[in-house]
């Protein structure tokens, strides 16, 4: 999906420590991009719950790591919203754009076919070397029966995308592409889970 492009624009600071009484840098904000045009079809109504976020990533500061054993934060480069809320919005827009669903709701309705929730496991920049940087996103998604709460489907998605340049725009673009692949896999699975839901006994 070429529409999944980063939409924030600003300069990337390679260091966040300043000395000598210099001017404190301005905090910059970034977000992932998703398709804005919905392509509704079918009969399935998805209720998308807010995604929770694992503790290390439940921070608006952008996470980066140069080692599997150490996690750091860019002090002046932050996501435009808490990661759980931002990723919920991106997922909602992606599912709406897939053309598989009649509607994507954010609150439970009488006509709901399936309830989808989950958590953000990772959202980060991985610095593999001085010339290779990777955007990494991992999600766990669960589809449940809106009547009984029974799990209909669950899966874990783990995607990595190289950055074209070590910059916040580069990271946001890479993560946007990675999320598009997650949506491409999750959308048909959610549709199938709703279709396989046991019939009502009412």
Phi and psi in degrees as a GROMACS rama.xvg file:
@    title "Ramachandran Plot"
@    xaxis  label "Phi"
@    yaxis  label "Psi"
@TYPE xy
-68.9873  -17.5348  UNK-2
-69.8154  -16.5418  UNK-3
-84.0269  84.8272  UNK-4
-125.353  153.056  UNK-5
-69.7352  140.538  UNK-6
-115.122  -2.60036  UNK-7
-88.3899  152.643  UNK-8
-139.262  121.948  UNK-9
-172.121  173.236  UNK-10
-88.5841  145.27  UNK-11
-95.7319  125.674  UNK-12
-91.942  126.018  UNK-13
-77.8248  -14.121  UNK-14
-139.828  144.314  UNK-15
-116.313  15.8083  UNK-16
-114.106  126.693  UNK-17
-127.451  139.607  UNK-18
-126.121  -178.589  UNK-19
69.5009  19.3698  UNK-20
72.0082  20.4932  UNK-21
-66.7708  167.858  UNK-22
-66.131  133.725  UNK-23
-68.8462  126.965  UNK-24
-65.798  152.807  UNK-25
-73.6558  138.224  UNK-26
-75.5445  132.199  UNK-27
-113.203  150.166  UNK-28
-124.009  145.067  UNK-29
-136.432  162.149  UNK-30
-151.657  160.343  UNK-31
-80.881  157.452  UNK-32
-112.348  147.333  UNK-33
-141.086  162.438  UNK-34
-58.5949  141.529  UNK-35
-101.199  -15.7149  UNK-36
-92.1318  117.908  UNK-37
-80.7003  142.646  UNK-38
-126.315  73.6495  UNK-39
-72.4896  141.239  UNK-40
-161.087  170.925  UNK-41
74.5226  -172.14  UNK-42
-112.838  -5.21202  UNK-43
-78.0216  129.881  UNK-44
-110.063  117.484  UNK-45
-99.4657  130.379  UNK-46
-101.821  116.176  UNK-47
-101.253  114.79  UNK-48
-80.2903  156.808  UNK-49
-60.3252  138.146  UNK-50
-80.8313  136.779  UNK-51
-81.506  170.941  UNK-52
-136.096  132.661  UNK-53
-59.5354  146.749  UNK-54
-50.5637  -44.881  UNK-55
-63.4325  -24.2604  UNK-56
-108.338  1.72395  UNK-57
-83.4407  62.5867  UNK-58
-154.08  137.471  UNK-59
-71.3806  -18.4829  UNK-60
-68.3568  138.457  UNK-61
-71.2765  133.508  UNK-62
-92.1499  137.838  UNK-63
-138.685  156.377  UNK-64
-146.786  140.563  UNK-65
-109.294  1.51428  UNK-66
-150.863  146.747  UNK-67
-63.0879  -15.3617  UNK-68
-105.152  -0.399498  UNK-69
-138.768  135.866  UNK-70
-123.893  132.373  UNK-71
-129.023  167.228  UNK-72
-125.719  138.76  UNK-73
-76.9696  116.647  UNK-74
-67.171  -35.3049  UNK-75
-110.66  10.3234  UNK-76
-126.134  115.851  UNK-77
-134.345  157.253  UNK-78
-72.7951  153.93  UNK-79
-73.0989  -13.3665  UNK-80
-153.095  164.009  UNK-81
-53.1573  140.223  UNK-82
-51.7408  -40.2847  UNK-83
-61.3519  -43.8254  UNK-84
-68.7892  -43.0419  UNK-85
-62.4063  -45.3193  UNK-86
-70.7051  -31.674  UNK-87
-62.0034  -43.5637  UNK-88
-65.0097  -43.0433  UNK-89
-63.4194  -42.3914  UNK-90
-64.4603  -42.9499  UNK-91
-60.6235  -45.0413  UNK-92
-65.9073  -39.3203  UNK-93
-65.3697  -42.7431  UNK-94
-65.0727  -40.1611  UNK-95
-62.929  -36.3648  UNK-96
-76.2058  -16.8998  UNK-97
-67.0873  -23.2021  UNK-98
78.3509  12.0744  UNK-99
-97.6066  -11.9313  UNK-100
-127.032  147.481  UNK-101
-72.4868  -34.8973  UNK-102
-160.737  150.832  UNK-103
-116.621  109.491  UNK-104
-102.823  158.377  UNK-105
-108.388  -6.69919  UNK-106
-132.958  151.106  UNK-107
-63.9984  132.3  UNK-108
-126.262  163.804  UNK-109
-62.4989  -30.6316  UNK-110
-91.0955  12.1587  UNK-111
-64.995  134.254  UNK-112
-92.2306  -34.4344  UNK-113
-158.506  146.766  UNK-114
-111.15  127.73  UNK-115
-116.524  129.797  UNK-116
-139.378  -168.947  UNK-117
153.652  -159.419  UNK-118
-148.407  153.287  UNK-119
-87.9106  117.062  UNK-120
-91.0844  -34.2889  UNK-121
-154.915  144.024  UNK-122
-154.303  100.07  UNK-123
-160.655  165.619  UNK-124
-102.467  129.792  UNK-125
-111.237  119.321  UNK-126
-92.7847  96.0687  UNK-127
-75.8155  -30.1059  UNK-128
-160.015  -174.803  UNK-129
-73.4901  -10.227  UNK-130
-127.647  3.34434  UNK-131
-134.793  121.283  UNK-132
-128.704  142.706  UNK-133
-125.609  134.013  UNK-134
-88.899  129.508  UNK-135
-126.694  125.87  UNK-136
-133.303  135.411  UNK-137
-133.968  131.479  UNK-138
-130.821  149.755  UNK-139
-117.336  125.358  UNK-140
-119.601  145.2  UNK-141
-134.054  132.55  UNK-142
-107.917  132.623  UNK-143
-127.341  154.819  UNK-144
-71.0882  123.409  UNK-145
-66.82  -19.09  UNK-146
-85.5214  -40.0921  UNK-147
-112.326  -18.0392  UNK-148
80.1582  0.793194  UNK-149
-68.3526  139.624  UNK-150
-69.9015  130.054  UNK-151
-103.568  -25.9059  UNK-152
-167.099  144.877  UNK-153
-149.654  147.487  UNK-154
-158.59  156.876  UNK-155
-115.616  133.673  UNK-156
-117.483  132.53  UNK-157
-136.857  110.831  UNK-158
-126.131  144.285  UNK-159
-130.723  140.53  UNK-160
-140.183  125.936  UNK-161
-63.5996  144.504  UNK-162
-84.3611  139.324  UNK-163
-73.9272  -26.8141  UNK-164
-154.052  148.362  UNK-165
-78.7058  91.3211  UNK-166
-154.534  160.975  UNK-167
-63.1621  -36.2243  UNK-168
-63.6259  -41.155  UNK-169
-62.3459  -41.006  UNK-170
-67.3069  -46.2508  UNK-171
-61.883  -39.3167  UNK-172
-65.4411  -45.8307  UNK-173
-61.49  -44.7153  UNK-174
-67.3412  -31.6066  UNK-175
-65.0854  -43.132  UNK-176
-64.2531  -41.1228  UNK-177
-62.4689  -41.333  UNK-178
-65.9598  -33.3319  UNK-179
-62.9021  -36.7826  UNK-180
-69.0857  -37.3686  UNK-181
-62.7501  -44.7873  UNK-182
-63.1864  -40.7537  UNK-183
-59.5643  -32.3048  UNK-184
-85.9925  -37.6186  UNK-185
-74.8919  -36.7559  UNK-186
-57.5369  -52.2413  UNK-187
-65.5658  -32.0079  UNK-188
-66.7431  -39.3727  UNK-189
-66.7817  -42.19  UNK-190
-60.4882  -44.3586  UNK-191
-66.5364  -37.4009  UNK-192
-62.9795  -41.4289  UNK-193
-65.7349  -38.9912  UNK-194
-67.9912  -29.1994  UNK-195
-88.5332  2.71427  UNK-196
-61.3349  133.892  UNK-197
-58.1564  142.28  UNK-198
-66.4183  152.772  UNK-199
-67.2832  144.886  UNK-200
-97.0975  4.6141  UNK-201
